[in-house]
């Protein structure tokens, strides 16, 4: 009985996802498993690695089989929009991220589709925050 309750509690609080593609290298590699804590959007901040749910019917290239993306928060609501992103998004210098929005980037900028391509991301698309990487082994194995 207690074991079943603990399992149920873990399933409602935790999620395991598999990284698809190289956009988060070197932090996370293709095939790595990541343990994700489902988290309320108000607790998100710059630097968190987050899993994003699908954006309605729009399919983002590079999303995993369930339409999930994994990216790092570059700026949260109220943070200054980083200058390179401000230029890309057409924001005036000193702009801040609007309430309810995030800017997300992959750790591998040359191989990541992220806010540089699709702009702001609604905070309510965040499924959770990565809490632990479960590496699949050395590169090339």
N, C-alpha and C positions, 0 to 999 in steps of 0.2 A: 504494500500500500504506500509506504513512504517513498520507496524507490520509484514507483509510478508517478507520484506527485513531484519528485525532484526532476525526473525526466521531462514531465510536462512543463514545469517551471523553466527549465533550461531551453526547451524548444520555443517558448514564448519570448525569452530574453536573448537568445543566441541564434546565430545563423552561420553556417559554413558556406563560403563561396569559393569557386575556383577562378583564378586569374586567367583571362584569355587575352593573349597578345602581349606585346612588349612595352605598352605605354607607361607602365609604372616602374620599369627597370631603372636603376639597379635595386631599388627597394623591394619590389615584388617582381617575380619572373613568371612567364607563361607556365601554367600548370601548378603554381603554388596554391595551396589552400589557405584561406584567411578566415579566422574566427571573427565574427562581427557581432557587436553588442547593439541590439536595437535600442535606439536612443531618441529621446525627445529633441526635436530640432532646436529648441532654445539653448541647448547645452553645446552647440557646435562652435568651434573656433578655428582660427587660422592654424594650419599644420595638421589638423586631423585628416586621416585617410578615411574617406567615406564611400559607401556603396550607394549608388543612385538608382532608383527605380525607373522604369520606362517613362517617356514623356508622351503620354497618351498613345495615339496611333502612330506617331512619328518614330521611326526606327533609326537610332544613331549608329552609323557604321562603327564597328569595333566593339559594340555591345556584346555581352555574352549571350548564351542561348536563351536565357530568361529575360533578355533585354536590359540586364544590369550593367552599370559602368562602375569602375573603381577609380577614384581620383583623390588628389590632395586639395584641401581647401586653401586657396591662395588669399582669399579675403571674405570675411563674413559681414553681416549687416553692420553698418556704421564704420567699417574699416575703410581706409583710403584705397581707391582702386590703384593697383600697382601701375606706375607710369607706362610700361610697355603694353599692358592691357588697356589702359585708358586710351592710348593712341589707336590701338586696334579696334576698340569699341566706339571710338568717336566721342569719348567723354572729355570734358574740359579738365585741365590739371586741377588737382585737389578734390575731385569728385569722390563721393563715398558710395559704398554699396548700399542700395536701397533696402528697406525693411523686407524681410521674407525672402531675400535673394542671396545667392552665393556666387563666388567666382571659383572655379575648380580647374586645376592643371594636372597633367600627367607629369611624372618625374623625368620622363624621357621626351623632351619637347619635340624632337624631330619625328617621333613616331606616335604622337598622341593627338587625338581629337578631343578638344576640351573647350574651355571658355574662350580661348582665342578664336575658335571656329563657330561656336554656337551661343556665345554671350553668357548672360546671367542664367543661373539654374535656380528654380524655386526650391526653397528650403524643405517644403513638404515632399519633395522627391527623395529625400534622404531616407534610406531604409535603416541604416545604422553606421556605426563607427568601427573601423578595424581595431581589434584589441590584441591580436596575436597572429603572426605569420607562421604557418606550418609548412616550411620549405619541403619541396619534393626531393631534394638532393642536390649534388653538385651540378653546375651547368653542363649540359651535354649528356647527362645520364638519363 
